[in-house]
């Protein structure tokens, strides 16, 4: 028995050791630091941007290191490639300028002891003057009014199931199923409600891109909102894993399904599903009858703008780096939004025309309510040229937090500012 105990102890220590060995390092051994000579990374048109390059190992400059670099317009073919030797681990690269509003991008890499280290930075040129390339269809408003009217004929058929396993001491969680777009076609969401039985603002939280099962989010309810976090594909979070994987494979390129037909394009049901979610939230007895909020990031940021553009019940929005913005950018020699559907020149007239009815820019032009927005300049998924095309198209009261260093993510500080803004607008103390 004693031998067995020692053996068990040995195995336990070995497991802990192996886990420790596989734990990612919290910091990099070598860092490339790129510093713009304007602290906000913004430049005037025809003004050159100079980027300081520092290669640091153990926090100290690496002497005589050689870097490879390339720069040019954001997300497009580089204008120049080259190498530069940094005698003291520090150097500068002039990445040129632009005579029209937009972004330029510098990518740098260094090879040290057989390892490759990379970093990049984008400089903005008159970024708040960027105008979209996408056209507005003359029948845009009628198209969506008709679509919503047709969808309203379909019963909501809400099924709400309490989920005590996900509920907390202060928040009740429910799985919700709503009928949308066609009879027998559903969307799912997790509803979170404060347990105090008091009136509360309602909040829609649409999802980011991808085919995945949603999980409950109670943080909005903990802040005083009744929230509904949704999916867009009609996939129940309780779906059998084998069936889910089949759906996932079938929908892996869902953004391209029926792109050549505006009446049957995949996102039609998605956009209408957002309105349907507001139908449900505004019907709840605990709704305060005055405050309807939508917030999300990436695809969720896009759906936030869509919902505010076509559903006048929405009062406030918070949209982070919205996808699907100015998709035709790539057809005009500049970066377009996720999913870069025209970057491969897959640009049939039918697809381009369909996208005009679904591009976030055109919904942004319809917004009449206050909004909080945020984006990062180093975002390659939803490039800032595209997200600022949407932001600049909003004529309603708006404010934006730009954290140039962030990519396709945001800092907690930005989330906190967004939540504070929403709570103040809705009168939550």
C-alpha angles and dihedrals in degrees: 000000000000090000090051090050092051090048091051090049090050092051091049093051091045091052092050090048093050091048090051090051091053096047110112116245112255091223136028123255089223125030130192109207119196116194123187117217088232110063093216091047089235125129138182119249112278091016116126120235119217118198122201112218120204124180110197131186116187084356093299128106116267108230122227094003117158120219132194117218141179132184142178142111115343114281093351134105109299117254093210138018126186150135130254130191114220105205094188097026091263133090144144135243124196105213095189129234145269132236093202127051114274145085138292122204132211121195122191134183136179130193114216125172091343095309126110120222123190142185138163141195136194127212120207122221113202087328095179089058094058109125125199124253097209119102125231114235114231091230096045095117094044091047093058096038089055093046092051092046091052091047091051089064089066114085114247089226092189117197113193119188123185114233108199091175089067098036123100136206090275105024133059116209125204134182109231129199119192129184112235141174097348136024108273093017113117144184125205135214144165114242117206120192132179110247094229096092090226127133113272139177114261123234130196116206109189119194136258120247125292141062107279142130115265122236129207118269116199099169095091091052089049086058093053104270132117099228136193117197109194144189124215107213103067091253116146113218085228094058116130110265094237092053090045092056090052091052091046092055092046092052101038091118097030094145089068098050109121092346089154093061119062093195095054103029113138095243093058092081090042094055092044088049089062090056089047090053089054088050088057098042094048090052094059115111091226093057109118089225094233115056122067116170133184125192137166146128135245106346085003089053089052092049089049090060092042092054093049090046097056105023114064092191088079113099105180137012139191113199125184122200095327118218125217091045121148093345091178091066091100089057088058099049097263139089119289131196132276128319089032088221095169098040090097091053090252086150113144112167090243093055093046091049093048091052091057088069092050105035112119092225091069092051090047088059089058097053115116101169134080116276141189116212137181139182141161127227096223092060110125095173095058101017116214091238087066100039093048089049086063096042093049089052092061111098096179123092108294145162131194137203112207118191102183094194095057122095124192093335138061138229124253088242089062092049090050092051090049093050092046090051093049093046092050091049091050095044096245112153 
